[in-house]
Amino acid sequence: EGARNVASFNIMMKGLFDHGDISKASSIWELMQESGVVADSTTHGILVHGLCENGYSSNSLHVLKTAEEKGGVLDCFAYSAMANGLCKEGKMDEAASVLNGMVKGGHTPNAHVYNALINGFIGASKVEDAIRLYHEMGKPHCSPTVVTYNTLINGLCKAERFGEAYDLVREMLEKGWQPGVITISILIKVLCLGRKEDTALNLWNQGISKGIKPDVQMHNILIHGLCTAGKTQLALSLYLDMNHFNCAPNLVTHNTLMEGFYIE
């Protein structure tokens, strides 16, 4: 009967949270406590997630901390929801504290938790903290994902740490994963600006070999870099290959090539 009561309360709370009725969901939680029904991990997960999703991260954090202090049953879902909610609001110190509490509670953080924090730290311009978490993920229990890499690479590019970003892109490609077209375009542009068009071309070829489909902007960036370096024949070859990727050249493409041949 107790288990059925817990399940009933959980179902009611979830339904109310899903409809944004925080007041009634909170009343059900209070009634549950008054009735002496012991909350389970699902209860705490529903509460934490529901409050966070509806903009009540402070209340959600209070529920989580109270459960920890009273030895309540918590699972990865509750911690993940809490960390994600705090990161969305830019409350990174609290989010890091939740991660520590999760580990102390004997739970292994999953990629979703790490990715939420890494994205949050990048958004807060705390790149070193993001990198530290990335290295923590390198342990056997939780490997970085495509989301991890793309988030960190974009953050490193924004911080103008292009060497580290380039290393991560190469690491991704070696694993057979695809960085985003925007990400790889940014790196190619930076390499070309630094007169490293050969490295940019190498990165391009690596990306193509792993299945990346370059768009017109990605083509234009490398064509411009090659033309600027006086390598117009390579730029022309790249232009002629655009049809292979079902990518139509635009006015920028043609103007860049014409200017390149004119200067030459």
C-alpha positions as CSV (number, residue, x, y, z in Angstrom):
1,E,0.0,0.0,0.0
2,G,2.9,2.4,0.9
3,A,4.5,1.8,-2.5
4,R,1.2,2.5,-4.2
5,N,0.8,5.7,-2.3
6,V,4.2,6.9,-3.3
7,A,3.5,6.0,-6.9
8,S,0.2,7.9,-6.8
9,F,1.7,11.0,-5.3
10,N,4.5,10.8,-7.9
11,I,2.1,10.6,-10.8
12,M,0.0,13.5,-9.6
13,M,3.1,15.7,-9.0
14,K,4.5,15.0,-12.4
15,G,1.2,15.7,-14.2
16,L,0.9,19.1,-12.3
17,F,4.5,20.1,-13.0
18,D,4.1,19.2,-16.7
19,H,1.2,21.6,-16.9
20,G,3.1,24.3,-15.0
21,D,0.9,24.2,-11.9
22,I,3.6,24.7,-9.4
23,S,1.3,25.6,-6.5
24,K,-0.8,22.4,-6.7
25,A,2.3,20.3,-7.2
26,S,3.9,21.8,-4.1
27,S,0.6,21.2,-2.2
28,I,0.7,17.5,-3.2
29,W,4.3,17.3,-1.9
30,E,3.3,18.9,1.4
31,L,0.3,16.5,1.7
32,M,2.6,13.6,1.0
33,Q,4.9,14.6,3.9
34,E,2.0,15.2,6.3
35,S,0.6,11.8,5.4
36,G,3.9,10.2,6.5
37,V,4.6,8.7,3.0
38,V,8.3,8.3,2.5
39,A,9.6,9.9,-0.7
40,D,11.6,7.7,-3.1
41,S,14.2,8.6,-5.7
42,T,11.5,9.2,-8.3
43,T,9.7,11.7,-6.0
44,H,12.9,13.7,-5.6
45,G,13.7,13.5,-9.3
46,I,10.2,14.8,-10.2
47,L,10.4,17.6,-7.7
48,V,13.8,18.8,-8.6
49,H,13.2,18.6,-12.4
50,G,9.7,20.1,-12.2
51,L,10.8,23.1,-10.1
52,C,13.9,23.7,-12.3
53,E,11.9,23.5,-15.5
54,N,9.5,26.1,-14.2
55,G,12.1,28.6,-13.1
56,Y,12.3,27.7,-9.4
57,S,15.9,26.5,-9.1
58,S,16.3,27.9,-5.6
59,N,13.4,25.9,-4.3
60,S,14.7,22.9,-6.2
61,L,18.1,23.2,-4.6
62,H,16.5,23.4,-1.2
63,V,14.7,20.1,-1.9
64,L,17.9,18.5,-3.0
65,K,20.0,19.7,0.0
66,T,17.2,18.8,2.5
67,A,17.1,15.3,1.0
68,E,20.9,14.9,1.3
69,E,20.9,16.1,4.9
70,K,18.1,13.7,5.9
71,G,19.6,10.8,4.0
72,G,16.8,10.8,1.4
73,V,17.0,8.6,-1.7
74,L,18.5,10.5,-4.6
75,D,19.5,9.3,-8.1
76,C,21.4,10.6,-11.1
77,F,18.2,12.1,-12.6
78,A,17.7,14.4,-9.7
79,Y,21.3,15.6,-9.7
80,S,21.3,16.0,-13.5
81,A,18.1,18.0,-13.5
82,M,19.5,20.2,-10.7
83,A,22.9,20.8,-12.4
84,N,21.3,21.5,-15.7
85,G,18.8,24.0,-14.2
86,L,21.5,25.9,-12.3
87,C,23.7,26.0,-15.4
88,K,20.9,27.5,-17.5
89,E,20.6,30.3,-15.0
90,G,24.4,30.9,-14.9
91,K,24.7,29.8,-11.3
92,M,27.9,27.9,-11.8
93,D,29.2,27.8,-8.2
94,E,26.0,26.1,-7.1
95,A,26.1,23.8,-10.1
96,A,29.7,22.7,-9.2
97,S,28.5,22.2,-5.6
98,V,25.8,19.9,-6.9
99,L,28.4,17.9,-8.8
100,N,30.5,17.5,-5.7
101,G,27.4,16.4,-3.7
102,M,26.6,13.9,-6.4
103,V,30.1,12.3,-6.1
104,K,30.0,12.3,-2.3
105,G,26.6,10.6,-2.4
106,G,28.2,7.7,-4.3
107,H,26.8,8.6,-7.7
108,T,28.8,8.6,-10.9
109,P,28.1,11.8,-13.0
110,N,27.1,10.9,-16.5
111,A,28.0,12.8,-19.7
112,H,24.8,14.8,-19.5
113,V,25.8,16.3,-16.2
114,Y,29.4,17.1,-17.3
115,N,28.2,18.6,-20.6
116,A,25.7,20.8,-18.8
117,L,28.5,22.1,-16.6
118,I,31.0,22.5,-19.4
119,N,28.5,24.5,-21.4
120,G,27.7,26.6,-18.4
121,F,31.3,27.4,-17.7
122,I,31.9,28.2,-21.3
123,G,29.0,30.6,-21.2
124,A,30.4,32.2,-18.1
125,S,33.8,32.6,-19.8
126,K,35.4,30.2,-17.3
127,V,37.3,28.1,-19.9
128,E,39.8,26.7,-17.4
129,D,37.0,25.2,-15.3
130,A,35.4,23.7,-18.5
131,I,38.8,22.1,-19.5
132,R,39.2,20.7,-16.0
133,L,35.8,19.0,-16.2
134,Y,36.7,17.7,-19.7
135,H,39.8,16.0,-18.2
136,E,37.8,14.5,-15.4
137,M,35.6,13.0,-18.1
138,G,38.7,11.3,-19.5
139,K,38.4,8.7,-16.8
140,P,37.0,5.3,-17.8
141,H,33.6,5.8,-16.2
142,C,32.5,8.7,-18.4
143,S,34.0,9.5,-21.8
144,P,33.6,12.8,-23.6
145,T,30.9,12.9,-26.3
146,V,30.5,14.8,-29.5
147,V,28.5,17.5,-27.6
148,T,31.4,17.8,-25.1
149,Y,33.9,18.4,-27.9
150,N,31.8,20.8,-29.9
151,T,31.0,22.8,-26.8
152,L,34.6,23.0,-25.7
153,I,36.0,23.8,-29.2
154,N,33.5,26.6,-29.7
155,G,34.5,28.0,-26.2
156,L,38.2,27.8,-27.0
157,C,37.7,29.6,-30.3
158,K,35.7,32.4,-28.6
159,A,38.6,32.7,-26.1
160,E,41.0,32.8,-29.1
161,R,42.8,29.7,-27.9
162,F,42.9,28.3,-31.4
163,G,45.8,25.9,-30.9
164,E,43.9,23.9,-28.3
165,A,40.7,24.0,-30.3
166,Y,42.6,22.7,-33.4
167,D,44.0,19.8,-31.3
168,L,40.5,18.9,-30.1
169,V,39.1,18.9,-33.6
170,R,41.9,16.6,-34.7
171,E,41.2,14.4,-31.7
172,M,37.5,14.2,-32.7
173,L,38.4,13.4,-36.3
174,E,40.7,10.6,-35.2
175,K,37.8,9.1,-33.2
176,G,35.7,9.2,-36.3
177,W,33.4,12.0,-34.9
178,Q,32.3,15.1,-36.8
179,P,32.8,18.6,-35.4
180,G,30.2,21.1,-36.5
181,V,30.6,22.8,-39.9
182,I,30.6,26.2,-38.1
183,T,33.3,25.0,-35.7
184,I,35.6,23.7,-38.4
185,S,35.0,26.8,-40.6
186,I,36.1,29.1,-37.7
187,L,39.4,27.1,-37.3
188,I,40.1,27.1,-41.1
189,K,39.6,30.9,-41.2
190,V,41.9,31.4,-38.2
191,L,44.6,29.2,-39.8
192,C,44.3,31.1,-43.1
193,L,44.6,34.4,-41.3
194,G,47.8,33.1,-39.6
195,R,49.2,32.2,-43.0
196,K,48.8,28.5,-42.3
197,E,46.8,27.6,-45.3
198,D,48.5,24.2,-45.7
199,T,47.4,23.3,-42.2
200,A,43.9,24.6,-43.0
201,L,43.8,22.5,-46.2
202,N,44.9,19.5,-44.2
203,L,42.1,20.0,-41.7
204,W,39.7,20.4,-44.6
205,N,40.8,17.1,-46.1
206,Q,40.6,15.3,-42.8
207,G,37.1,16.6,-42.3
208,I,36.0,15.5,-45.7
209,S,37.4,12.0,-45.2
210,K,35.3,11.7,-42.1
211,G,32.1,12.7,-43.9
212,I,31.8,16.4,-43.2
213,K,29.7,18.2,-45.9
214,P,31.1,21.7,-46.3
215,D,28.7,24.5,-47.0
216,V,29.3,27.5,-49.3
217,Q,30.6,29.6,-46.4
218,M,33.2,26.9,-45.5
219,H,34.3,26.8,-49.2
220,N,34.5,30.6,-49.4
221,I,36.7,30.8,-46.3
222,L,39.3,28.3,-47.6
223,I,39.1,29.7,-51.2
224,H,39.8,33.2,-49.8
225,G,42.7,31.9,-47.7
226,L,44.3,30.0,-50.7
227,C,43.9,33.0,-53.0
228,T,45.4,35.4,-50.4
229,A,48.4,33.0,-50.2
230,G,48.7,33.1,-54.0
231,K,47.6,29.5,-54.4
232,T,44.9,30.2,-56.9
233,Q,45.1,26.8,-58.7
234,L,44.3,25.1,-55.4
235,A,41.4,27.6,-54.9
236,L,40.1,26.9,-58.4
237,S,40.3,23.1,-57.8
238,L,38.2,23.6,-54.6
239,Y,35.7,25.7,-56.5
240,L,35.3,23.0,-59.2
241,D,34.7,20.4,-56.6
242,M,31.8,22.3,-55.0
243,N,29.3,20.4,-57.3
244,H,30.5,17.2,-55.7
245,F,29.0,18.4,-52.4
246,N,25.8,19.7,-54.0
247,C,27.0,23.1,-52.9
248,A,26.4,26.0,-55.3
249,P,28.9,28.9,-55.4
250,N,27.6,32.3,-54.6
251,L,28.7,35.9,-55.5
252,V,31.3,35.9,-52.8
253,T,32.9,32.7,-54.2
254,H,33.1,34.2,-57.7
255,N,34.4,37.6,-56.6
256,T,37.0,36.0,-54.4
257,L,38.3,33.8,-57.2
258,M,38.3,36.7,-59.7
259,E,40.2,38.9,-57.3
260,G,42.7,36.1,-56.6
261,F,43.5,35.6,-60.3
262,Y,43.6,39.4,-60.9
263,I,46.2,39.8,-58.2
264,E,48.2,36.9,-59.5
